[in-house]
Amino acid sequence: MGGLSGMKQITRFCNRSEATILAWIRERDFPACKITGSWESDTELIDQWRKKQIDDKLGSQIKPRRSKNRTRSSPKNNKTR
């Protein structure tokens, strides 16, 4: 595990601002917490969190495909001449 100690290390690893990281902690369960006054996190936990964010986003965008073999709603007209 790659420990990150302090908000600067966390923001550098994520390439995001402190405001963004703090918002993610509050709103998206970002894996970081304060321990004795210092922000702590872990690179593996952040990578897992990122993967889950991507999987969740992609999963919500996938829509079921319509079948190409549609049945007709009205029967064919079978008149003979």
C-alpha positions as CSV (number, residue, x, y, z in Angstrom):
1,M,0.0,0.0,0.0
2,G,1.2,3.5,-0.9
3,G,0.4,5.8,2.0
4,L,-0.3,9.4,1.4
5,S,0.2,11.8,4.3
6,G,-1.2,15.3,4.0
7,M,-3.5,17.0,1.6
8,K,-0.7,18.1,-0.7
9,Q,0.3,14.5,-1.4
10,I,-3.3,13.5,-1.9
11,T,-4.0,16.4,-4.3
12,R,-0.7,15.8,-6.2
13,F,-1.5,12.1,-6.6
14,C,-5.0,12.8,-7.9
15,N,-4.0,15.9,-9.8
16,R,-7.0,17.8,-8.4
17,S,-7.4,20.8,-6.2
18,E,-7.9,20.6,-2.4
19,A,-11.5,21.9,-2.8
20,T,-12.3,19.1,-5.2
21,I,-10.8,16.4,-2.9
22,L,-12.7,17.8,0.1
23,A,-16.0,17.8,-2.0
24,W,-15.3,14.2,-3.0
25,I,-14.7,13.3,0.7
26,R,-18.1,14.9,1.6
27,E,-20.2,13.8,-1.3
28,R,-18.6,10.7,-3.0
29,D,-17.0,8.7,-0.2
30,F,-13.5,9.5,-1.3
31,P,-11.1,7.3,0.7
32,A,-9.3,9.9,3.0
33,C,-9.7,11.0,6.6
34,K,-8.0,13.2,9.1
35,I,-5.9,11.3,11.7
36,T,-4.6,13.5,14.5
37,G,-5.1,16.6,12.4
38,S,-3.4,15.3,9.2
39,W,-5.2,14.1,6.1
40,E,-4.3,10.4,5.3
41,S,-5.1,8.2,2.3
42,D,-3.7,5.4,0.3
43,T,-2.9,5.1,-3.4
44,E,-4.4,1.7,-3.8
45,L,-7.7,2.8,-2.1
46,I,-7.8,5.8,-4.4
47,D,-7.3,3.7,-7.4
48,Q,-10.1,1.3,-6.4
49,W,-12.3,4.3,-5.7
50,R,-11.6,5.7,-9.1
51,K,-12.3,2.4,-10.8
52,K,-15.6,2.2,-9.0
53,Q,-16.5,5.7,-10.0
54,I,-15.8,4.8,-13.7
55,D,-17.7,1.5,-13.4
56,D,-20.7,3.2,-11.8
57,K,-20.8,6.0,-14.4
58,L,-20.5,3.5,-17.4
59,G,-23.0,1.2,-15.8
60,S,-25.6,4.0,-15.6
61,Q,-25.0,4.9,-19.2
62,I,-25.6,1.4,-20.6
63,K,-29.2,1.1,-21.9
64,P,-30.7,-2.1,-23.1
65,R,-30.7,-2.5,-26.8
66,R,-33.9,-2.9,-28.7
67,S,-34.4,-6.2,-30.5
68,K,-34.1,-6.0,-34.3
69,N,-36.6,-8.9,-34.6
70,R,-39.8,-6.9,-33.8
71,T,-43.2,-8.6,-34.2
72,R,-45.9,-6.7,-36.1
73,S,-48.8,-5.5,-34.1
74,S,-51.4,-6.3,-36.7
75,P,-51.7,-9.6,-38.7
76,K,-50.9,-9.6,-42.4
77,N,-53.8,-9.3,-44.8
78,N,-54.1,-12.8,-46.4
79,K,-56.7,-12.1,-49.1
80,T,-56.6,-14.4,-52.1
81,R,-57.4,-13.2,-55.5
